[in-house]
Amino acid sequence: MGDRTFLSWPFFDDRHRELADSIEKWAGDNLNGIDHENVDEACRALVKELGAAKFLHHTAIDPENAASRLDVRSLCVIRETLARHDGLADFAFAMQGLGTGALSLFGSEAHKQTWLHRTRAGEAISAFALSEPQSGSDVANIELSAILDADGYVLNGEKTWISNGGIADVYTVFARTGEGAGAKGISAFVVPAGAKGLVIAERLETIAPHPLARLVFENCRVPASALIGAPGQGFRIAMSVLDVFRSTVAAAALGFARRALDESIARANGRHLFGAPMADLQMVQGHIADMALDIDAAALLVYRAAWLKDSGAERVSREAAMAKLHATDHAQNVIDKAVQIHGGDGVRKGNIVERLYREIRALRIYEGASDVQKIIIARHELARG
């Protein structure tokens, strides 16, 4: 079990500590032996199991409760714990939240009633379709079009690097509707996977296997009621969703880093070099100290951002960007040190730190690359002047 002393920090209420205990026990009982070779089936199974255990209730608002809201600290606690146990379990949980975030925050009553009961129960898988081949970080430059006619909207174009692409039951799709230039002309739509004209054009493989795909929309028709929010509101919707879930990416990185530190401590205490425990070597002690420092600093940034959002802040773009940038970049450093401490075993396929080494890299890219986070932080700082 990883370090849990952070749960005594004032960022948390008793319900968060109880949730941490609950997800820790569930993960320990259910996340041994996940099949990472068949990620589609593994993710489907994980979504069902997380739904049955009611942890997916945290990923979307309760459509029957008007006062329901997303609690970012709960999302972060769950993601950190799942990531520490198994990266694919974290992925399955996280994408349910990201995929339905727009429906929770801006969806119509019909959207919520149609989809949120199912995604919260693990009966439907969701996806967030924002990135395009020419506009990954530059969201305002998306080209997929949605043209309104008498029968609804017709979508044409591509999306790529879509998590859960190919296995999702519903996609939140961002398209250009033309109310204005750049960010002002984008709208959001809910598109069922079975919509005619939605094609899974390519499945994408990465160094850490996850369900990913390139989607093509060929005269894909959706009713006018598929619009989420108002026309031209899509950029605001996307940024609002990322404002909630970006901190949770940092929490997942924190979970990966904590596991790397735990494995390194066990390795250092259990292995002997030059007639003494590896832990007696000052260089190893230096690595362990650096890892612990990076982890605590990341945790402070992660849970500050989550607490601030839960406390009623309309936007936490600066704080979430700081959390994601620091947590993901420094988790990479922590895991690299863990590989070094493990020596040859650290790069052996199947070793936990080898898997962590592959898992962490994508977190520095998706939901806003590290370089983009620096731009966000800098713009906020410069605006203060």
N, C-alpha and C positions, 0 to 999 in steps of 0.2 A: 504494500500500500504506500502511495506517495505521501509527501509531507502535506498535512492538513491543518497546520497551525494557522494558515491564512484565514481559515473560516472564523477565527475569533476577531478578525478585523472589524471595525465599525461599519464597513460597507454592507454587511450582511445582517439579515433578520434571522430569527430562529427557524422560520420556514425554509430558508436557504440551507441552513445547516442540516435540517431534517431531509431535505431533498438530496443533499450531498451524500448522506448516509444511505438513502434509498437507492440512488443510482450506482453507488459504489458496490453495494451488495448485489444488485441486479447484474452489473457488468462482470463481477467476479464469478457469478453463477452461470452466466449465459454466453460469455464471449471467448470461450476457449475453443480453439479448433475451427475458426471461421475459414471457409474455403476462399482463399484469395485468387484462385485460378479461374473460378467461375463467378465473376463479379456481378453479373446480372442477377443470377439466382440468389447469390448471397445478399445483395441489396434488397431484393424483393422480400426475402425471408426476414431480414433485419427490420425493415419497415413494419412488417406484420407484427413482429415480436415487440418492437418498441411501442407500437400502437396498442397492443393487448395489455402491455404494462402501464399504459396511460402516460408515458413520458412524452409522446407526441402531442399531448394536450398543451404542452408549453410552446409548441411551434406556431400556433395560430390562436386567434381569439375564439372564445366560445360563442357560436352564432346565436345561442339561446340567451345570452347574458349581455345586455347592452353596456354594462359597465366593465366587461372583460377587456383586458389589454395585454399586450406582450410584455413580459418581465425579462429584461435583458440579463439581469444577474442570474436568473434561473437558467436561461439559455446558455450562458457562459459556464456555469457550474456543470451542467450536463455535458457540454462539448468538451470541457477540459477533462472530465472523468472518462468519457468514452474514448477520446483520443489517447489517453494514457494507456487504455486497455487494448484498443484496436482502431486503427485509422479508418477502416471501412465502415465500422459502426458509427463513428463520428460523421462520416460523409452521409450515410443514410439518414441520420437524424437531421443534420444541418440543411440538406437540400429540401426536406419537407417544409422547413421554416422559410427559407429563401424563396422557394417556388410559390408559396402562398402568402408571402409578406404583403404583396400589393392588394390581395383580397382582404386581408385582415385590416389594413390601414385605409383602403380606399374603395373596396368592393361594394357592390350593391347588395341589398338584402338577398336577392335571388342568387347572386354569386356565392355568398357565404353559405346559404342554405344548401346549395347544390354541391359544393365542393368541400367546405371546411369540416363538416361532420365526417366525411370519408377520409380526408387526409389525416385528421386528428386520430382516427381509429386505425390508421394503417391500412385502410382498404383501397386507397388510391395514392399513387406516387405523383409528386409535382416537380416542375422544373421552371427555371428562370431563364428566359431566352432573350438576352440582351446583346451579347458580343457578336460581331460580324467580321468577315475576313479583313476588311479595311478599317474597322473601327472598334478595336478592343478597348483601349483606355479612353479613346476619344468618343464618348457616348453620343455627343451632340451631332456626330457625323454619320450616324447610321443611315442606311439607304433602303432597307426593306420598306416597301410602300404599302399603305392601306388606303384604298380609294373607296369613298362612300358612293353608293348608288341607291336606287329605290329599294333594293332587297338587302342592304347591309353593307359590309366592307369586303373588299377583295384584296387579299394579301399576296404580294409577289416579292421574292428576294431570298436571301440566305441568312442563316444564323450559324455560328460555329462555336466550338468548345462549350457546348451546352451540357452541363452536368445532368445526369439522368436521361439524356437524349437517347431515345430508343426503348426505354423502359417506362417512361412517364405516362401517366394517364391524362394529365392536363399540363399545359404550358402557359406561363405568363409571357406574352410576346410584346415587344416594343417595336413600333413601326412609325414611319414618317407619314403623317396625315396632312401636313402642309399648312397649318394655321399661321406659321411664321418661319423665319430662317433658323437654322441650327436647332438649338434646344427647344425653341418655342414651337416647333412643328412636329413634335413627337407625341404619340398617344400609346396607351397600354391596352392590351386585349387578353381575354381569357380564351384559350383555344384548346378544345379537347383533342387528344391524340388521334382520334379517329376522323378528324375533319378531312373532308375530301380536298386533295391538293397539298396536304402536308406530307412530305416525303422524308424519311430518314435516309439521306443520301450517302452517308459515310459514318462508320464507327471509328473513333479515334483512340489510339493506344498511347499511353504515357508510361513514364518510368515507374509510377505507382499506379497500378491498374484501378480504374474507376469507370463507371458507365459514362461515356462521353460521345457526342455525335455532332455531325454537321447536318443541319436541317435545311431543306429547300421548300419554299412555298410557291406553288405553281397555280395561280388563280384560286387560291385557297379562300373560300367564302365563309364568313362568319356573320351572324346577325348583328344588327346595330346594338343589341343588348349585351354583346360581348365586350363592349367598351368598358374599361375600368376608369372610374372617375369621369372627368370632362375631356373633350377633345383638346389636344395640345398640352395636356397635363402630364404626359408620360415621363418627361425628364424629371420633373419634381417627384413623381411617384418612385422612379428608380432610385433617386438619391435618398429619399426618405427610407426606403427599404434597406439600402446599403448602410444608412446611418444607424439602423438597428442591428444589422447582422455583421457589420465589419468588426465590431468588438468581439463577436463570437469566433471569428477566424483567429483572432489573436489568442482567444482562450484555447482553441484547439492546438495552436502552436505551443502554448504553455503546457498543455497536457503531454505533447510529444517530448518537450524538453524535460519535464519532470521524470518521465519514464527513462529517458537517456541518463539522467543523473542517478536514478535508483539503480539502473543496470551497472553504471560505472562504479558506484560505491560497492556493490556486491562483488564486482570484478576485482577492485583494488583490495578489498578485505580478504578475498578468497584465493588470490594468486600470489605465489612467492617468486621473487626475483633476487638474485645475488644473496641468497641466504636469509632473506627477510620478507615480510609482507610487502606487496607492491604499494600499499597505502603508506608505508614509511618513507617512500621516495618523495623528496621535496617537490620535484617537478609534477608528480601526480597530485600532490596536495594542492599545488598551485592551480592545476586544471580544475580540481573539485571546487576550490574557492571561487574561481571565475564563473563556473557553471551555476553555483548557488546564488551568486550575486546577480547574474543575468536573469535568472528565474524570478527572484524576488522583485527586481525592478520591473520586469514585465508584468508580474501579477498586480503590482500596484497600479500600473497604467491601465491594465485591462479592467480591473474592478472599479477604478475611479470612473472610467468612461461609462461602464454599465450602470453604476450607481447614479451618476449624473443624469443619464437618460431616464432611469426609473424615477428620479426625483422630480421629473416634469420638464426638463430642458427640451425645448422644441427641436433644436439641432445640437449634435455633439460631434460635428464633422472633424474639428480640430483634435479633440480628445480621442475619438475613435481612430483617426489617422495615426496619431502618436502611438496608441496601443498596438495597432496592427503592424506598423513599421518596426517598432522596437521588438515586439514579441516574436515576429516571424524571422527577422534578421538575426536576432540573438539566439533563437532556438536553433537556427542553422549552425551557429557557432558552438552551442552546447552539444549538439549531436555530433558535430565534427570531432570535438574533443573526446566524446564517448567512443567513436570509432577508433581514434588514436589509442585510447586506453585499452581497447579490446584487441589491438594489433591485427593479426591476420584474420582472427575470428570476426572482427568488425566489418570486414568486407565479404564475408562468406554468406552466400545466398541462404536465406532462412533464419539468419541470426536477427535478433530483435533490433539491434542498433543499425544493422544494414537496412532493414525495412524502414526504420525511422528516417534514415538518411535519404531514402527515395521519397518518402511521404512528405517531408517538410518542404521540399523545394517548390512545389506548386503553390504553397500558401503565400509565397512572396510575390506571386503573380496575380492570382485570381482575386476578384472583388477589389481591384485596385492595386496595381503593382507598387512595389516599394518606392520607385521613383515618383509615381503619381501621389503617393502619400506625402512625400517631401514637398511637392508643389502645393498641396492642400494646406499643409502646416505653414509653409512660407507665406502664402497669400493671406492667411489669417493673421500672422504676425505683422506683415507689412501693412495690412488694413488698420491695425491698431495705431500705427504712426500717422 
